[in-house]
């Protein structure tokens, strides 16, 4: 009789910063019912991985669930995997932090579940060969990667029926291939289709392994799956069928399989992830080509033949595709270095500080694919919140409390050009001279809040789907024949999303200088479809720092041009930021100098983008010259003329931002909203509030005009 071994694993995770009700719903619809069904079938063996985020949550909210897991583990029915506690992409965090993440999860598992894990779940299956040594050092014996990793290394799919050994610098690791075919069968197709596929894979020797390791949320939490998996009893039927076919189909844990069968051989795997992730990581122009080619190959029936030669992108290029992601990543590296600098202080307990850093390494907010990820402002905020808190604690040690100020000039974002970072006990300010001399990060440290956490509106490859005329209604999900995978479904959360597809040609940061053409309207500017007369936005400025005892001045200057149609005049813009250690305020002074011998009239504007997260919440609103406008919400649009001051109030976080100008200006305010895909469908997401302070100036020949703003942040400590 032909036989086969079936290795079934689930991976369960919720991002740092996710809402309590979302996690509870996932528990009730996915995590708990899966285990309750498994308990009914004691002969079925499963491998499970819960990230440390969930383990901590279970311990606090549902300790009885941990008892269930421990009981199943004690009986040998489940094997528990370790991983990075806060689900980081291990390859892009420092080596020391990799080991801390893994050891933290392993120690939790040993302490509360009574077993030391041998295998590791690799977040998003992001593999780089240099991980082998660290995984070996952390006591990891095996991991599971997608079959695409193996296929892209030149192996045939038919040979991926067991585990292999990979090596780096003499250190070894066992790697299992996860079947893409099983990922798309389970749980979306009827059980017999999976059984038929496994029967086709079975051999007389019975030594083959078929591996399914995938998100536990697809069993109940993904759209439409709860009805299909539990109400229509897909999981019970599947486990029952496995029991009925147990004479030839044996469920087995990974460690059990390793104990019974030898490795298939040696393998060296290139940097890779699952196929969809490699596609998502491509820059948009390459992504369009990749999408076109794969579509053509699928239509011609040649995709499977050539897939192994399609590598897609490289995960780290999310840091190129999204500068906001790169900003978070480099902030994380900076904080990690700062923690290293205080570790020799033996009187200090660094466990809490380290834990804050590790939470800031949770991968979800650093990238985007079918899940909201980077596009969800509250996930980005959670990353910054933990990183800033860790930095606050480290600086408390370094500076021994009190007031202080320091400025550093370094290539923070690793683009080959220096940035200027000014820090006090109250603020962190990150200036990018090479990108318009703008302020790209402003941390209000008492609240652990990055106030410039705004995502720029960009084109995505999948936007073409939104433009299809047939996509006009909400659709979807389970049927009696199966449920749709989130990789296959197309749905929208609101109609007419195509009307919100606006793309920015520059990064939405703070203190950006604009020279507007006559005829520019509020609407054209808000949609970024206007004419810019100056060459200052996103262009290089000269940066210098002037140091005082309790004050730092950052001076940013550019000699550029204003005008069009061959009539361009040389103009110098110089802006000086004065930051004090005494308060959370700064004064910004602009000098606009006409470098020509001709008088000229200009329309000048300063753009600020600030994010207080919830644009439509009643407790977050604008004040204009001390009064609420007709629609005060931070996601509102409006124009105000001849004013001095605009404030942003956030009663939820206890933060107020006051922008007080030296002269009257007109205010244009509008929300920055993106359109992105998520597991629930295409959606519009509030990213931040854009304000353009604009007014007319007359510049005499060789003349100068000045304009200044007092920028104040108020709010108590967390």
Secondary structure in CASP SS format (residue, H / E / C, confidence):
PFRMAT SS
TARGET T0000
AUTHOR 0000-0000-0000
METHOD secondary structure of the structure
MODEL  1
X C 1.00
X C 1.00
X E 1.00
X E 1.00
X E 1.00
X E 1.00
X E 1.00
X E 1.00
X E 1.00
X E 1.00
X E 1.00
X E 1.00
X C 1.00
X C 1.00
X C 1.00
X C 1.00
X C 1.00
X C 1.00
X C 1.00
X H 1.00
X H 1.00
X H 1.00
X H 1.00
X H 1.00
X H 1.00
X H 1.00
X H 1.00
X H 1.00
X H 1.00
X H 1.00
X H 1.00
X H 1.00
X H 1.00
X H 1.00
X H 1.00
X H 1.00
X H 1.00
X H 1.00
X H 1.00
X C 1.00
X C 1.00
X C 1.00
X C 1.00
X C 1.00
X C 1.00
X E 1.00
X E 1.00
X E 1.00
X E 1.00
X E 1.00
X C 1.00
X H 1.00
X H 1.00
X H 1.00
X H 1.00
X H 1.00
X H 1.00
X H 1.00
X H 1.00
X H 1.00
X H 1.00
X C 1.00
X H 1.00
X H 1.00
X H 1.00
X H 1.00
X H 1.00
X H 1.00
X H 1.00
X H 1.00
X H 1.00
X H 1.00
X H 1.00
X H 1.00
X C 1.00
X C 1.00
X C 1.00
X E 1.00
X E 1.00
X E 1.00
X C 1.00
X E 1.00
X E 1.00
X C 1.00
X C 1.00
X C 1.00
X C 1.00
X C 1.00
X C 1.00
X H 1.00
X H 1.00
X H 1.00
X C 1.00
X C 1.00
X H 1.00
X H 1.00
X H 1.00
X H 1.00
X H 1.00
X H 1.00
X H 1.00
X H 1.00
X H 1.00
X H 1.00
X H 1.00
X H 1.00
X H 1.00
X H 1.00
X H 1.00
X H 1.00
X H 1.00
X H 1.00
X H 1.00
X C 1.00
X C 1.00
X C 1.00
X C 1.00
X C 1.00
X E 1.00
X E 1.00
X E 1.00
X C 1.00
X H 1.00
X H 1.00
X H 1.00
X C 1.00
X E 1.00
X C 1.00
X C 1.00
X C 1.00
X H 1.00
X H 1.00
X H 1.00
X H 1.00
X H 1.00
X H 1.00
X H 1.00
X C 1.00
X C 1.00
X C 1.00
X C 1.00
X E 1.00
X E 1.00
X E 1.00
X E 1.00
X E 1.00
X H 1.00
X H 1.00
X H 1.00
X H 1.00
X H 1.00
X H 1.00
X C 1.00
X C 1.00
X C 1.00
X C 1.00
X H 1.00
X H 1.00
X H 1.00
X C 1.00
X C 1.00
X C 1.00
X E 1.00
X E 1.00
X E 1.00
X E 1.00
X E 1.00
X E 1.00
X C 1.00
X C 1.00
X E 1.00
X E 1.00
X E 1.00
X E 1.00
X E 1.00
X E 1.00
X E 1.00
X E 1.00
X C 1.00
X H 1.00
X H 1.00
X H 1.00
X H 1.00
X H 1.00
X H 1.00
X C 1.00
X C 1.00
X C 1.00
X C 1.00
X C 1.00
X H 1.00
X H 1.00
X H 1.00
X H 1.00
X H 1.00
X H 1.00
X H 1.00
X H 1.00
X H 1.00
X H 1.00
X H 1.00
X C 1.00
X E 1.00
X C 1.00
X C 1.00
X C 1.00
X C 1.00
X C 1.00
X E 1.00
X E 1.00
X E 1.00
X E 1.00
X E 1.00
X E 1.00
X E 1.00
X H 1.00
X H 1.00
X H 1.00
X C 1.00
X C 1.00
X C 1.00
X C 1.00
X C 1.00
X C 1.00
X H 1.00
X H 1.00
X H 1.00
X H 1.00
X H 1.00
X H 1.00
X H 1.00
X C 1.00
X C 1.00
X H 1.00
X H 1.00
X H 1.00
X H 1.00
X H 1.00
X H 1.00
X H 1.00
X H 1.00
X H 1.00
X H 1.00
X H 1.00
X C 1.00
X C 1.00
X C 1.00
X C 1.00
X E 1.00
X E 1.00
X E 1.00
X C 1.00
X C 1.00
X H 1.00
X H 1.00
X H 1.00
X H 1.00
X H 1.00
X H 1.00
X H 1.00
X C 1.00
X C 1.00
X C 1.00
X C 1.00
X C 1.00
X E 1.00
X C 1.00
X C 1.00
X C 1.00
X C 1.00
X C 1.00
X E 1.00
X C 1.00
X C 1.00
X H 1.00
X H 1.00
X H 1.00
X H 1.00
X H 1.00
X H 1.00
X C 1.00
X C 1.00
X C 1.00
X H 1.00
X H 1.00
X H 1.00
X H 1.00
X H 1.00
X H 1.00
X H 1.00
X H 1.00
X H 1.00
X H 1.00
X H 1.00
X H 1.00
X H 1.00
X H 1.00
X H 1.00
X H 1.00
X H 1.00
X C 1.00
X C 1.00
X H 1.00
X H 1.00
X H 1.00
X H 1.00
X H 1.00
X H 1.00
X H 1.00
X C 1.00
X C 1.00
X C 1.00
X C 1.00
X C 1.00
X H 1.00
X H 1.00
X H 1.00
X H 1.00
X H 1.00
X H 1.00
X H 1.00
X C 1.00
X H 1.00
X H 1.00
X H 1.00
X H 1.00
X H 1.00
X H 1.00
X H 1.00
X H 1.00
X H 1.00
X H 1.00
X H 1.00
X H 1.00
X H 1.00
X H 1.00
X H 1.00
X H 1.00
X H 1.00
X H 1.00
X H 1.00
X H 1.00
X C 1.00
X C 1.00
X C 1.00
X C 1.00
X C 1.00
X C 1.00
X C 1.00
X C 1.00
X H 1.00
X H 1.00
X H 1.00
X H 1.00
X H 1.00
X H 1.00
X H 1.00
X H 1.00
X H 1.00
X C 1.00
X C 1.00
X C 1.00
X H 1.00
X H 1.00
X H 1.00
X H 1.00
X C 1.00
X C 1.00
X C 1.00
X C 1.00
X C 1.00
X C 1.00
X H 1.00
X H 1.00
X H 1.00
X C 1.00
X H 1.00
X H 1.00
X H 1.00
X H 1.00
X H 1.00
X H 1.00
X H 1.00
X H 1.00
X H 1.00
X H 1.00
X H 1.00
X H 1.00
X H 1.00
X H 1.00
X H 1.00
X H 1.00
X H 1.00
X H 1.00
X H 1.00
X H 1.00
X H 1.00
X H 1.00
X H 1.00
X C 1.00
X C 1.00
X C 1.00
X C 1.00
X C 1.00
X E 1.00
X E 1.00
X E 1.00
X E 1.00
X E 1.00
X E 1.00
X C 1.00
X C 1.00
X C 1.00
X C 1.00
X C 1.00
X C 1.00
X C 1.00
X C 1.00
X E 1.00
X E 1.00
X E 1.00
X E 1.00
X E 1.00
X E 1.00
X C 1.00
X C 1.00
X E 1.00
X E 1.00
X E 1.00
X E 1.00
X E 1.00
X E 1.00
X C 1.00
X C 1.00
X C 1.00
X C 1.00
X C 1.00
X E 1.00
X E 1.00
X E 1.00
X E 1.00
X E 1.00
X E 1.00
X E 1.00
X H 1.00
X H 1.00
X H 1.00
X C 1.00
X E 1.00
X E 1.00
X C 1.00
X C 1.00
X C 1.00
X C 1.00
X C 1.00
X C 1.00
X C 1.00
X C 1.00
X C 1.00
X C 1.00
X C 1.00
X C 1.00
X H 1.00
X H 1.00
X H 1.00
X H 1.00
X C 1.00
X C 1.00
X C 1.00
X C 1.00
X C 1.00
X C 1.00
X C 1.00
X C 1.00
X C 1.00
X C 1.00
X C 1.00
X C 1.00
X E 1.00
X C 1.00
X C 1.00
X E 1.00
X C 1.00
X C 1.00
X C 1.00
X C 1.00
X C 1.00
X C 1.00
X C 1.00
X C 1.00
X C 1.00
X E 1.00
X C 1.00
X C 1.00
X C 1.00
X C 1.00
X H 1.00
X H 1.00
X H 1.00
X H 1.00
X C 1.00
X C 1.00
X C 1.00
X C 1.00
X C 1.00
X C 1.00
X C 1.00
X C 1.00
X C 1.00
X E 1.00
X E 1.00
X E 1.00
X E 1.00
X E 1.00
X E 1.00
X E 1.00
X C 1.00
X C 1.00
X C 1.00
X C 1.00
X C 1.00
X H 1.00
X H 1.00
X H 1.00
X H 1.00
X H 1.00
X C 1.00
X C 1.00
X C 1.00
X C 1.00
X C 1.00
X E 1.00
X C 1.00
X E 1.00
X C 1.00
X C 1.00
X C 1.00
X C 1.00
X C 1.00
X C 1.00
X C 1.00
X E 1.00
X E 1.00
X E 1.00
X E 1.00
X E 1.00
X E 1.00
X C 1.00
X C 1.00
X C 1.00
X E 1.00
X E 1.00
X E 1.00
X E 1.00
X E 1.00
X E 1.00
X E 1.00
X E 1.00
X E 1.00
X E 1.00
X E 1.00
X E 1.00
X E 1.00
X E 1.00
X C 1.00
X C 1.00
X E 1.00
X E 1.00
X E 1.00
X E 1.00
X E 1.00
X E 1.00
X E 1.00
X E 1.00
X E 1.00
X E 1.00
X E 1.00
X E 1.00
X E 1.00
X E 1.00
X C 1.00
X C 1.00
X C 1.00
X C 1.00
X E 1.00
X E 1.00
X E 1.00
X E 1.00
X E 1.00
X E 1.00
X E 1.00
X E 1.00
X E 1.00
X E 1.00
X C 1.00
X C 1.00
X C 1.00
X C 1.00
X C 1.00
X E 1.00
X E 1.00
X E 1.00
X E 1.00
X E 1.00
X E 1.00
X E 1.00
X E 1.00
X E 1.00
X E 1.00
X E 1.00
X C 1.00
X C 1.00
X C 1.00
X C 1.00
X C 1.00
X C 1.00
X C 1.00
X C 1.00
X C 1.00
X E 1.00
X E 1.00
X E 1.00
X E 1.00
X E 1.00
X C 1.00
X C 1.00
X E 1.00
X C 1.00
X C 1.00
X C 1.00
X C 1.00
X C 1.00
X E 1.00
X C 1.00
X C 1.00
X C 1.00
X C 1.00
X E 1.00
X E 1.00
X E 1.00
X E 1.00
X E 1.00
X E 1.00
X E 1.00
X E 1.00
X E 1.00
X E 1.00
X E 1.00
X E 1.00
X E 1.00
X C 1.00
X C 1.00
X C 1.00
X C 1.00
X E 1.00
X E 1.00
X E 1.00
X E 1.00
X E 1.00
X E 1.00
X E 1.00
X E 1.00
X E 1.00
X E 1.00
X E 1.00
X E 1.00
X E 1.00
X E 1.00
X E 1.00
X E 1.00
X E 1.00
X E 1.00
X E 1.00
X E 1.00
X E 1.00
X E 1.00
X E 1.00
X E 1.00
X C 1.00
X C 1.00
X E 1.00
X E 1.00
X E 1.00
X E 1.00
X E 1.00
X E 1.00
X E 1.00
X E 1.00
X E 1.00
X E 1.00
X E 1.00
X E 1.00
X E 1.00
X E 1.00
X E 1.00
X E 1.00
X E 1.00
X E 1.00
X E 1.00
X C 1.00
X C 1.00
X C 1.00
X C 1.00
X E 1.00
X E 1.00
X E 1.00
X E 1.00
X E 1.00
X E 1.00
X E 1.00
X E 1.00
X E 1.00
X E 1.00
X E 1.00
X C 1.00
X C 1.00
X C 1.00
X C 1.00
END
